Amino acid sequence: MKLGKPLVKYSLSASTRLCRCLCCEWSPGESMTIQSRRQLSIIHAGRTAGGRSLALAEAALAGARSCADEVETRLLAALDADLADLLAAQAVLFVTPEKFGYMAGTLKDFFDRTFYPAQGKVEGLPYAIMVSAGNDGRGAVTAIERIARGYPLKPVAEPLIVRGEPSEADLAAARELGEALAAGVAYGVF
């Protein structure tokens, strides 16, 4: 099974017991469509190895890996992420440094490349935001929220704004947000 595909068809033999849910109307020997492994995408705009926003993204990734059996978590640079990554995800965490009171240009570029092609395909996709701020971070959050409403995506957590160098408490909050998003994806909370 290729990860990231939303639905996969399987033809099962009579001896195969793959489905454990109680709501399924599947009988052995029938063809069955099941949901492939769920995916959380962490799309970050940090371009500096060891930088603050990348440290927050990596902390969120570490937290999300607590649900690794149920959810594949992908850490993607905004410049490398594309429409296929957005469509494959069941939730997205956007991580950006604050640049001149706005999101980083690389995250804005991701939105520019995916906005129109994603129309009608990602409605209600859960998302959250983390901002590594040098100022107050609110301008970056406001801009991302405005764009997300246009897709339209669904916010599922309060934005995490970290001002200055991330402390251990900030990194713990980033891990907690990553874990909460992954758990929400794994258990269908969103």
N, C-alpha and C positions, 0 to 999 in steps of 0.2 A: 504494500500500500504506500503510495507516495504521500508524504505529509503535506499539508497545506491545501489539499483539494477538499472542497466542502462536502461532497458526497461521493461514496465509492460503492459500486455494485459488486456483490459477491454471490457466487452460486455455491450453495452449501450442500454437502452430502448428508444423508440421513443420520450418520453417526456424529456429525459435528454439532456441538452445543456452544455457539458463540454468543448469542444474545441472552442476557440475564435479566432484562427488564420485564416488568409485569404487564406493560401496556402494549407490547409488541404482538401482532397477529401473525407471526411467522411460524411456519411449519417446516420441519426438516425436509430437505430436498427442493424447497422453493428458492427462488432468487430473492435476495434481501438487500435493501439499501440501508446502510448504516452511516452514522456520522463518523468521519475520520477523527483522529486525535485533534483536540482543540488547540488553538494557537493564540498566544498573547504576543503582540509586537511592541517592542520598546524602540521608538524612533527618536534618536538623539541627534542634536545639532552640535555637539561638542567636537571640536576639531583638534584639540590639543591632548596628546597622550598625557595622562596624569592630571588633566584639567578638572575643574570643579564640576561642570555639568556631566562629564563622562564618569566621574566618581559617583555621582548620584545615580546615573543610569546603571552602572555596574552594581551598586548597592541594591537597586530595585530588581535587577536580574537575579542577584543572590537570594533575595526574598522570594521571588517567583519560583525559583527552583525547588522550593519546598513542596510544590505541586507537580514535580517533574513527571510523575507517573501518569498524570491526567492531562497535563498541558505542556505543549512545546512552547518555550519562550525564546523569542529571537531578538537579539540586540542588533539593530540596524542603524547605520549612519544615514542621516537624512538624505545625503547626496546619492547614496546607493539604493535606498528604498524606492519602490515604485508602486504602480497601481495594483499589481499582482500581490504584493505584500499586504496592502491595505485590504484587498478583497479576501485574502486567506485568513485574516485575523478575526477572532471573536471579540477582541478588545485591543485597544491601543493606548500606550502611555507615551505622551510627547514630552521630551526633555530638551530644554534649550537654555543656553546662557542668555541673559538680558543684554541686548546690544542697543545702545542709545534709547533706552526706554521701550524697546520693541523686542520681538523674537529674533533669533539669529536668521540671517539671510538664507542659510541652507535649509532651515525648516520651512520658511516662506516659499522657497523654491519647490520643496516637496509638495506643499499645498497647491502651488501653481500648476505643477505637472499632473496632479491627480484629481483636482476639483471637478472639472467638467466630465472627464471620463468616468468618474465614480458616481455621477448623478443617477439616482434611482437604484443603486446597487449596495449602498452602505447605510441606508436610513436606519437610525436607531443604534448604530454600532457604539458600544460603550467606550468611553475614553476618560483619561485623566491627564493632568498636566503637572510637570515639575519645572521650576525655573531657578536657575542659579543666578542670583541678582547682585549687581554691584550697586544698584539704586534701591528701589522698593519692589520691583518685579511686577507691579500691577499693570503696567502698560503692555508687557508681553502676554500676561494672562488674558487681558481684555481682548487683544488682537486675536489670540488663538481661539478664545471662546466665540468671537464673532464669526470667524471662518468656520469653526466646527458647526455652528448653527446653520450655516449655509449648506453643508453636506446632506442632510443634517445628522450629526452624531449626538450621542446622549452622554452628558457628564454623569459619572458615577462616584466621584470623590471630590472633595474640596481640593483646589490646587495647592501644591506644596511649594512654597517660596522660601528659598534658602538665601539669606543675605550674607555675603562675604564667604570666607573659607568654611566649608561644611564641617561642623563639629561631629563628634560621635553620636550625639542625639539626632542631628540632622540625617546622618547616614542610617541610623536606626529607623527614622521616620520613612526614609526612602525604601529601606528593606520592607518595612511594614506595608507600604503602599503597593510595592511589587507583589508581596504575598497576598494581600487582599484582592488585587485585580486577578491574579492567577486562580485564587480560590473561587472568586465569583464566576470566572469562566468555567472552571472545572465542575462546579455544582449548579450551573445555569441560573445563578442568582440575578444576573442582569437580564 
